[in-house]
Amino acid sequence: QVQLVESGGGLVQPGGSLRLSCAASRSIFSLYTMGWYRQAPGLQRELVARIGSTGSTNYADSVKGRFTISRDTAKNTVYLQMNSLKPEDTAVYYCKAVQPPYDYWGQGTQVTVSS
């Protein structure tokens, strides 16, 4: 079993930046794909960014060029650097770890982009 804890959310003005962190309870990056998802009120949860066990990355079209997913293996932590934030980025952001048939979710952290 894997436990994930997100942090780093908050209120930021449009054009600002935030860095989200996802701390895992054990060393899993060699086995699991890690992803960031978000869910805004009334909308479905959507994939934002993903990093594979080999380090490959994928991004939603809406965040390409603005967000960067990375990991620090020594700290068992995955990051989401968010730049040039827009009001449309407002959502609860969740960390996910996947190795089929298993998946684990963090509790989420709120990101609000508003002037």
Beta strands, then each sheet from edge to edge (+ up, - down):
strand 1: 4-7
strand 2: 10-12
strand 3: 18-24
strand 4: 33-39
strand 5: 46-51
strand 6: 57-59
strand 7: 67-72
strand 8: 77-82
strand 9: 91-99
strand 10: 102-105
strand 11: 109-113
sheet 1: 1+ 3- 8+ 7-
sheet 2: 2+ 11+ 9- 4+ 5- 6+
sheet 3: 2+ 11+ 9- 10+
end
